[in-house]
Amino acid sequence: MDGTTDRPGLGRVVVGVDGSPSAHAAAMWAANEAVLRGSGLCLVHTTGTDAAPPILSPVEIDQYGRAGKELLDRTAAAVAARHPGLAVVTELSGGSAADSLRRAAALSGTIVVGHRGRGGFSSLLLGSVGLEAAAAATTPVVVVRGAVEPAEAGAVLAAVRDENDVGCARMAAREALLRKVTLRLLHVWGTAPYAGVRAARRNGAEDNAREHVRALSEVADRVHEEFPELALDAEGEKGHSVPGGLVEASRRADLLVVGGRRAPGYLGPTIGRTTLTLLQHAYCPVELIPRHGPGHGSTS
């Protein structure tokens, strides 16, 4: 591949707003992302009244609807003040927030949510809507974390576990090209919790390290082949905690892109331990690419 092949677009940006400061920050981030992509922005607010108890009167349902419309209008005005030329549409729904976001994103959009909702949880915890959207996502989901007006780090960071993360790295490459920054591929592997026999550990250490480097190099080579114009760094490091190493690396990134995995041993939508830790603790926005979503499609 020579890098001139037409590449699929990143799709429109869909963001959930609920009146919280976190959701407002997510809307501003989403607006900037839409401008970078040259796409439209969809603001979604849900009242949840479709599942409301029977005691909720029609008047109260109408009040929720009017309040939601006012919130959408205020958010759209705030976006327009910062990005006058951006096409913005609003959607008001009575259904569940996660379902409404997925419908608005359709097959190729990107869902953006804040890192917490309007509940009284710690700012380190992911809100229930963001958790549900990320766990059941079929398209990319961005959880906006970090400072409201973060300093630009000049890099997009992609977490690479193995060769199956080529799709994740490919999406990260597109995000890096939009921002005109370096793509940093990072593979972190943890030390074994039980050391075993020292001689065996010494004899296997070099082979183990070579295997980790091989997987990272394979992903880097494929990304460089497809995106030869992109500034690319690939790094591997060993540490006591894979999630901890990635969280620390996110301090020096504008965006962290990670491939989604289902936690082993569970049925239905789930999020792996490393992914959940990143969504809860990263220092920058985290983009989750579903394992079977568009970002993981093959271009070969």
C-alpha positions as CSV (number, residue, x, y, z in Angstrom):
1,M,0.0,0.0,0.0
2,D,1.4,3.3,-1.0
3,G,-0.6,5.6,1.2
4,T,-2.6,7.1,-1.6
5,T,-5.5,4.7,-1.3
6,D,-8.8,6.4,-0.4
7,R,-9.3,6.1,3.4
8,P,-12.7,5.8,5.0
9,G,-13.9,9.0,6.8
10,L,-14.2,9.2,10.5
11,G,-18.0,9.9,10.4
12,R,-20.0,12.5,12.2
13,V,-19.6,13.3,15.9
14,V,-22.4,12.6,18.4
15,V,-22.2,14.0,21.9
16,G,-24.5,13.5,24.9
17,V,-25.4,16.6,27.0
18,D,-27.1,16.5,30.4
19,G,-26.4,19.9,31.9
20,S,-23.3,18.8,33.9
21,P,-19.9,20.5,33.6
22,S,-18.5,17.3,32.3
23,A,-21.0,17.0,29.5
24,H,-20.4,20.6,28.6
25,A,-16.6,20.0,28.3
26,A,-17.4,16.9,26.2
27,A,-19.6,19.0,23.9
28,M,-16.8,21.5,23.4
29,W,-14.3,18.7,22.7
30,A,-16.7,17.1,20.3
31,A,-17.2,20.4,18.5
32,N,-13.5,20.8,18.0
33,E,-13.3,17.2,16.8
34,A,-16.1,17.7,14.3
35,V,-14.3,20.8,12.9
36,L,-11.1,18.8,12.5
37,R,-13.0,16.0,10.7
38,G,-15.0,18.5,8.5
39,S,-18.2,16.7,9.7
40,G,-21.3,17.8,11.5
41,L,-22.0,17.7,15.2
42,C,-25.1,16.1,16.8
43,L,-26.1,17.1,20.3
44,V,-28.3,14.5,22.1
45,H,-30.3,14.9,25.2
46,T,-32.6,12.3,26.7
47,T,-35.3,12.9,29.3
48,G,-35.8,9.3,30.2
49,T,-39.6,9.9,30.4
50,D,-40.4,6.9,28.1
51,A,-39.6,4.7,31.0
52,A,-41.0,7.0,33.7
53,P,-43.3,5.6,36.3
54,P,-47.1,6.0,35.7
55,I,-47.3,8.7,38.4
56,L,-45.4,11.1,36.2
57,S,-48.1,13.4,34.8
58,P,-48.3,14.7,31.2
59,V,-47.5,18.2,32.5
60,E,-44.3,16.9,34.1
61,I,-43.3,15.0,31.0
62,D,-43.8,18.2,29.0
63,Q,-41.7,20.2,31.5
64,Y,-38.8,17.7,31.1
65,G,-39.1,18.0,27.4
66,R,-39.0,21.8,27.4
67,A,-36.0,21.8,29.8
68,G,-34.2,19.4,27.6
69,K,-34.8,21.6,24.5
70,E,-33.6,24.7,26.3
71,L,-30.4,22.8,27.4
72,L,-29.8,21.7,23.8
73,D,-30.4,25.3,22.5
74,R,-27.9,26.7,25.1
75,T,-25.3,24.1,24.2
76,A,-25.7,24.7,20.5
77,A,-25.3,28.4,21.1
78,A,-22.1,27.9,23.1
79,V,-20.8,25.7,20.3
80,A,-21.7,28.3,17.6
81,A,-20.0,31.0,19.5
82,R,-16.7,29.0,19.4
83,H,-17.2,27.5,15.9
84,P,-19.6,29.7,13.9
85,G,-19.3,27.6,10.7
86,L,-20.0,24.2,12.2
87,A,-23.2,22.5,11.3
88,V,-25.0,21.5,14.5
89,V,-28.2,19.5,14.9
90,T,-30.0,18.6,18.1
91,E,-31.9,15.5,19.1
92,L,-34.3,15.3,22.1
93,S,-35.3,11.8,23.1
94,G,-37.5,10.3,25.8
95,G,-35.6,7.0,25.7
96,S,-32.4,5.8,27.4
97,A,-29.3,7.9,26.9
98,A,-27.0,5.1,25.7
99,D,-29.6,3.8,23.1
100,S,-30.2,7.3,21.8
101,L,-26.5,8.0,21.4
102,R,-26.0,4.7,19.5
103,R,-28.9,5.4,17.2
104,A,-27.6,8.9,16.4
105,A,-24.2,7.6,15.7
106,A,-25.6,4.9,13.4
107,L,-23.0,2.8,11.7
108,S,-20.0,5.2,11.4
109,G,-20.4,8.0,13.9
110,T,-18.3,8.6,17.0
111,I,-20.0,8.9,20.4
112,V,-18.6,11.5,22.8
113,V,-19.5,11.5,26.5
114,G,-18.2,13.3,29.6
115,H,-16.3,11.3,32.3
116,R,-19.1,11.7,34.8
117,G,-22.8,12.5,34.8
118,R,-25.0,14.6,37.1
119,G,-24.7,12.1,40.0
120,G,-22.7,12.6,43.1
121,F,-19.9,10.2,42.3
122,S,-16.2,11.0,42.5
123,S,-14.7,12.8,39.5
124,L,-12.5,9.7,39.0
125,L,-15.5,7.5,38.3
126,L,-17.1,7.0,34.9
127,G,-20.8,7.9,34.8
128,S,-23.4,5.2,34.2
129,V,-24.3,6.5,30.7
130,G,-20.6,6.6,29.6
131,L,-20.0,3.1,31.0
132,E,-23.0,1.7,29.2
133,A,-22.2,3.5,26.0
134,A,-18.6,2.2,26.1
135,A,-19.5,-1.3,27.0
136,A,-22.1,-1.9,24.3
137,A,-20.5,0.3,21.6
138,T,-20.3,-0.8,18.0
139,T,-18.7,2.5,16.9
140,P,-15.9,4.5,18.5
141,V,-16.7,6.1,21.9
142,V,-14.7,9.0,23.4
143,V,-14.7,9.6,27.1
144,V,-13.5,13.2,27.6
145,R,-11.2,13.4,30.6
146,G,-8.4,15.8,31.6
147,A,-8.4,19.6,32.0
148,V,-11.2,21.6,30.5
149,E,-8.7,23.5,28.4
150,P,-5.8,21.1,28.2
151,A,-2.3,22.2,27.0
152,E,-1.6,20.5,23.6
153,A,0.9,17.7,24.1
154,G,1.5,17.2,20.4
155,A,0.9,13.5,20.2
156,V,-1.9,10.9,19.9
157,L,-1.2,7.8,22.0
158,A,-2.3,4.3,20.9
159,A,-2.2,1.4,23.3
160,V,-1.0,-1.7,21.5
161,R,-1.4,-5.1,23.1
162,D,-0.8,-7.4,20.2
163,E,-1.2,-7.7,16.4
164,N,-5.0,-7.5,16.7
165,D,-4.7,-3.8,17.6
166,V,-3.8,-2.8,14.0
167,G,-7.3,-1.4,13.6
168,C,-6.9,0.6,16.8
169,A,-3.6,2.0,15.7
170,R,-5.1,2.8,12.3
171,M,-7.8,4.9,13.9
172,A,-5.2,6.6,16.1
173,A,-3.2,7.4,12.9
174,R,-6.2,9.2,11.4
175,E,-6.7,11.2,14.6
176,A,-3.0,12.1,14.6
177,L,-3.2,13.3,11.0
178,L,-6.2,15.5,11.7
179,R,-4.2,17.2,14.5
180,K,-0.9,17.2,12.6
181,V,0.9,15.6,15.5
182,T,3.0,12.5,16.1
183,L,1.4,9.1,16.6
184,R,3.0,7.2,19.5
185,L,2.4,3.5,19.7
186,L,3.0,2.2,23.2
187,H,3.1,-1.5,24.2
188,V,3.3,-2.1,28.0
189,W,3.6,-5.6,29.4
190,G,3.5,-6.5,33.0
191,T,5.8,-8.6,35.1
192,A,4.5,-11.9,36.2
193,P,3.0,-11.9,39.7
194,Y,4.9,-15.1,40.6
195,A,8.6,-15.2,39.8
196,G,9.2,-18.9,39.8
197,V,12.7,-20.2,39.5
198,R,15.2,-17.5,39.0
199,A,17.2,-19.4,36.3
200,A,14.0,-20.0,34.3
201,R,13.1,-16.4,34.6
202,R,16.5,-15.3,33.3
203,N,16.5,-17.7,30.4
204,G,13.0,-16.7,29.3
205,A,13.3,-13.0,29.8
206,E,15.0,-12.2,26.5
207,D,12.7,-14.4,24.5
208,N,9.7,-12.8,26.1
209,A,10.9,-9.3,25.5
210,R,11.6,-10.1,21.8
211,E,8.1,-11.4,21.4
212,H,6.6,-8.2,22.8
213,V,8.8,-6.1,20.5
214,R,7.9,-8.2,17.5
215,A,4.2,-7.6,18.0
216,L,4.7,-3.9,18.4
217,S,7.0,-3.7,15.3
218,E,4.4,-5.6,13.2
219,V,1.7,-3.1,14.1
220,A,4.1,-0.1,13.5
221,D,5.2,-1.4,10.1
222,R,1.6,-1.8,8.9
223,V,0.6,1.6,10.1
224,H,3.7,3.2,8.5
225,E,2.9,1.4,5.2
226,E,-0.6,2.8,5.2
227,F,0.3,6.3,6.5
228,P,3.8,7.0,5.3
229,E,3.4,10.8,5.8
230,L,2.7,10.3,9.5
231,A,5.3,11.0,12.2
232,L,5.4,7.7,14.1
233,D,7.1,6.5,17.3
234,A,6.8,3.0,18.7
235,E,7.9,2.2,22.2
236,G,7.7,-0.9,24.4
237,E,8.1,-1.0,28.1
238,K,7.8,-3.5,31.0
239,G,6.3,-2.5,34.3
240,H,4.4,-3.8,37.3
241,S,1.1,-2.5,36.0
242,V,-0.1,-2.3,32.4
243,P,-3.0,0.0,33.2
244,G,-0.7,2.1,35.4
245,G,1.9,2.5,32.6
246,L,-0.7,3.6,30.1
247,V,-2.3,6.0,32.5
248,E,1.0,7.6,33.2
249,A,1.8,7.9,29.5
250,S,-1.5,9.7,28.9
251,R,-0.1,12.7,30.8
252,R,1.8,13.4,27.6
253,A,-1.0,12.8,25.0
254,D,-3.8,14.8,23.5
255,L,-5.8,11.6,22.9
256,L,-5.4,8.0,24.0
257,V,-6.8,5.4,21.6
258,V,-7.4,1.9,22.9
259,G,-9.0,-1.2,21.4
260,G,-12.0,-2.5,23.3
261,R,-12.1,-6.0,24.7
262,R,-14.7,-8.0,26.5
263,A,-13.7,-9.1,30.0
264,P,-13.2,-12.9,30.0
265,G,-15.8,-15.0,31.8
266,Y,-18.7,-12.8,31.4
267,L,-21.8,-12.7,29.1
268,G,-23.1,-9.6,27.4
269,P,-21.4,-6.2,27.0
270,T,-18.4,-5.8,29.3
271,I,-15.2,-3.7,29.5
272,G,-11.8,-5.2,30.3
273,R,-9.9,-4.2,33.4
274,T,-7.3,-2.2,31.6
275,T,-9.8,-0.4,29.4
276,L,-12.0,0.5,32.4
277,T,-9.0,1.8,34.3
278,L,-8.1,4.1,31.4
279,L,-11.6,5.3,31.1
280,Q,-11.7,6.2,34.8
281,H,-8.2,7.5,35.4
282,A,-6.5,8.7,32.1
283,Y,-5.2,12.3,32.0
284,C,-6.6,12.9,28.5
285,P,-9.6,11.9,26.5
286,V,-9.8,8.2,25.7
287,E,-11.2,6.9,22.5
288,L,-12.4,3.3,22.7
289,I,-12.4,1.4,19.4
290,P,-14.8,-1.6,19.5
291,R,-13.1,-4.9,18.6
292,H,-15.6,-5.6,15.8
293,G,-16.3,-1.9,15.0
294,P,-15.3,0.1,11.9
295,G,-11.9,0.9,13.3
296,H,-10.9,-2.7,13.3
297,G,-11.8,-3.4,9.7
298,S,-9.1,-4.8,7.5
299,T,-7.8,-2.7,4.6
300,S,-5.8,-5.6,3.0
